[in-house]
Amino acid sequence: MKLKQHKLIQKIMIVYTKNWQSILILTGMAISTSFIYPCDVQAQSLTKKGDILIAQNLGGIVREIPLEEVALPAMSAAKTATNAEFNKARIELKSDGSLIYILRGKNQQGFQVEVQATPTGTLVQVDEQIDVSEVPEIAVKAFQKWAPNEQLISTWRSTRLGEFYYQFVIQDFWLEIAADGNQVIIYRKKINL
């Protein structure tokens, strides 16, 4: 009887140990994958022009399109909001299946503009190049704190759902700073292949 009990206890311990090993392995995998930083990285496709996939990022698939292919409500909303002449267009298929048009051009003052709009004309984001004198002082101070010795290439105002962010473009990066200076995100510029 004791031998049977001993073997039973041994089997329970083996199952118990295997369960703990599985739990530890899964926990380790979960922790190690949580350190992957989700950033807006774009990798150029090596396909020939005319193929469907031009570039891909972690959020979806992006490809250049002619301006004539932009949905009329998206183009109309972008022109109304910025009074810009657009010369480039891309379309992004988001990971959730939605489409976003990305339009680039120049406004009447000669500054660059980029607008993201849905096919129905809802503006998602409007980025306008601006003079640094138009940036709130608190955002400028935050930029100077994080990039004190960097030469400023350009400044942008980004409007998203009524909130303003200011982007400071430097050599290899750009810093996005909330209007109140309390949030700073640093992005690495996309490297063209």
C-alpha positions as CSV (number, residue, x, y, z in Angstrom):
1,M,0.0,0.0,0.0
2,K,2.8,2.4,0.9
3,L,4.4,1.8,-2.5
4,K,1.2,2.7,-4.3
5,Q,0.9,5.9,-2.3
6,H,4.5,6.8,-3.0
7,K,4.0,6.3,-6.8
8,L,0.7,8.3,-6.6
9,I,2.5,11.1,-4.8
10,Q,5.3,10.9,-7.4
11,K,2.9,11.3,-10.3
12,I,1.1,14.2,-8.6
13,M,4.5,15.9,-8.1
14,I,5.5,15.4,-11.8
15,V,2.2,16.9,-12.9
16,Y,2.5,19.7,-10.4
17,T,6.1,20.4,-11.6
18,K,5.1,20.3,-15.3
19,N,2.3,22.7,-14.6
20,W,4.6,25.1,-12.8
21,Q,7.2,24.8,-15.6
22,S,4.5,25.6,-18.2
23,I,3.2,28.6,-16.1
24,L,6.8,29.9,-15.8
25,I,7.5,29.5,-19.5
26,L,4.3,31.2,-20.5
27,T,4.9,34.0,-18.0
28,G,8.4,34.5,-19.3
29,M,7.2,34.6,-22.9
30,A,4.5,37.2,-22.0
31,I,7.0,39.4,-20.1
32,S,9.6,39.2,-22.9
33,T,7.1,40.1,-25.6
34,S,5.8,43.0,-23.5
35,F,9.1,44.7,-23.9
36,I,8.6,45.1,-27.7
37,Y,8.0,48.8,-28.2
38,P,5.1,49.5,-30.6
39,C,6.4,52.4,-32.7
40,D,5.5,53.9,-36.1
41,V,8.2,52.1,-38.0
42,Q,8.0,51.8,-41.8
43,A,9.9,49.4,-43.9
44,Q,10.0,49.9,-47.7
45,S,8.8,47.0,-49.8
46,L,11.2,45.7,-52.4
47,T,8.3,45.2,-54.9
48,K,8.3,46.8,-58.3
49,K,6.2,49.9,-58.9
50,G,2.7,48.8,-59.9
51,D,2.5,46.1,-57.3
52,I,-0.1,46.6,-54.6
53,L,2.2,46.7,-51.5
54,I,4.5,49.8,-51.5
55,A,5.3,50.2,-47.9
56,Q,4.1,48.5,-44.7
57,N,4.2,49.7,-41.1
58,L,3.2,48.0,-37.8
59,G,-0.2,49.6,-37.9
60,G,-1.3,48.7,-41.5
61,I,-0.4,48.8,-45.2
62,V,0.4,52.1,-46.9
63,R,0.6,52.8,-50.6
64,E,0.9,55.9,-52.8
65,I,-2.1,56.6,-55.0
66,P,-2.9,59.3,-57.6
67,L,-4.9,62.3,-56.3
68,E,-7.8,61.3,-58.5
69,E,-8.3,58.1,-56.4
70,V,-8.9,60.0,-53.2
71,A,-12.6,59.9,-52.1
72,L,-14.3,63.2,-52.9
73,P,-15.5,63.7,-49.3
74,A,-12.0,63.2,-47.9
75,M,-10.4,65.6,-50.5
76,S,-13.2,68.2,-49.9
77,A,-12.8,68.1,-46.1
78,A,-9.0,68.4,-46.3
79,K,-9.2,71.4,-48.7
80,T,-11.8,73.1,-46.6
81,A,-9.8,72.7,-43.4
82,T,-6.4,73.8,-44.7
83,N,-7.1,75.7,-48.0
84,A,-4.1,73.8,-49.4
85,E,-3.2,72.5,-52.8
86,F,-2.4,68.8,-52.5
87,N,0.2,67.1,-54.7
88,K,0.7,63.7,-53.0
89,A,-1.7,61.1,-51.7
90,R,-1.4,57.8,-49.9
91,I,-3.9,55.4,-48.6
92,E,-3.5,53.3,-45.4
93,L,-5.4,50.1,-44.7
94,K,-5.4,50.1,-40.9
95,S,-5.1,46.8,-38.9
96,D,-8.8,47.1,-38.0
97,G,-9.8,47.2,-41.7
98,S,-10.5,50.9,-41.9
99,L,-9.1,53.2,-44.6
100,I,-7.4,56.5,-44.1
101,Y,-6.3,58.9,-46.9
102,I,-3.1,60.8,-46.2
103,L,-2.8,64.0,-48.3
104,R,0.3,66.2,-48.6
105,G,0.6,69.7,-50.1
106,K,1.2,73.4,-49.4
107,N,-1.1,76.0,-47.9
108,Q,-1.4,79.6,-49.2
109,Q,1.5,80.7,-47.0
110,G,3.8,78.2,-48.6
111,F,4.0,75.9,-45.6
112,Q,3.7,72.1,-45.9
113,V,0.4,70.5,-44.8
114,E,-0.5,66.8,-44.2
115,V,-4.1,65.7,-43.6
116,Q,-5.4,62.3,-42.6
117,A,-9.1,61.8,-43.5
118,T,-11.6,58.9,-43.7
119,P,-13.3,58.1,-47.0
120,T,-16.5,59.8,-45.6
121,G,-14.6,63.1,-45.0
122,T,-13.9,62.9,-41.2
123,L,-10.6,64.6,-40.4
124,V,-8.5,62.4,-38.2
125,Q,-5.4,64.6,-38.1
126,V,-4.2,67.8,-39.6
127,D,-0.5,68.7,-39.5
128,E,0.7,72.1,-40.6
129,Q,4.2,73.5,-40.8
130,I,4.3,76.7,-38.8
131,D,6.9,79.2,-37.7
132,V,8.4,78.5,-34.3
133,S,7.1,81.9,-33.0
134,E,3.6,80.3,-33.2
135,V,4.4,77.6,-30.7
136,P,3.5,78.1,-27.1
137,E,6.4,79.0,-24.9
138,I,5.9,76.0,-22.6
139,A,6.2,73.6,-25.6
140,V,9.4,75.4,-26.8
141,K,10.9,75.1,-23.3
142,A,10.1,71.3,-23.2
143,F,11.8,71.0,-26.6
144,Q,14.9,72.8,-25.4
145,K,15.0,70.6,-22.3
146,W,14.9,67.4,-24.3
147,A,17.1,68.5,-27.3
148,P,19.2,71.4,-25.9
149,N,21.9,71.3,-28.5
150,E,20.0,70.2,-31.6
151,Q,19.4,72.4,-34.6
152,L,15.7,72.8,-35.4
153,I,14.8,72.0,-39.0
154,S,11.0,72.7,-38.9
155,T,8.1,73.0,-36.5
156,W,4.6,71.7,-37.0
157,R,1.2,72.0,-35.3
158,S,-0.8,68.8,-35.2
159,T,-4.5,68.9,-34.6
160,R,-6.3,65.7,-33.5
161,L,-9.9,65.8,-32.3
162,G,-9.5,69.4,-31.1
163,E,-6.2,68.8,-29.3
164,F,-3.0,70.5,-30.3
165,Y,0.5,68.9,-30.4
166,Y,3.6,70.6,-31.6
167,Q,6.3,68.7,-33.5
168,F,9.9,69.8,-33.6
169,V,11.9,68.2,-36.4
170,I,15.7,67.8,-35.9
171,Q,18.4,65.8,-37.7
172,D,17.3,62.1,-37.1
173,F,14.3,62.6,-34.9
174,W,11.2,64.6,-34.2
175,L,9.7,65.4,-30.9
176,E,6.0,65.7,-30.4
177,I,5.0,67.8,-27.4
178,A,1.5,68.5,-26.0
179,A,0.4,72.1,-26.0
180,D,0.8,72.1,-22.2
181,G,4.3,70.7,-22.3
182,N,3.3,67.7,-20.1
183,Q,3.8,65.0,-22.7
184,V,6.8,64.4,-24.9
185,I,7.1,61.6,-27.5
186,I,10.4,61.2,-29.4
187,Y,10.2,59.5,-32.9
188,R,13.0,58.3,-35.1
189,K,12.7,59.5,-38.7
190,K,11.9,56.8,-41.3
191,I,15.0,55.8,-43.2
192,N,14.4,55.5,-46.9
193,L,15.9,52.4,-48.5
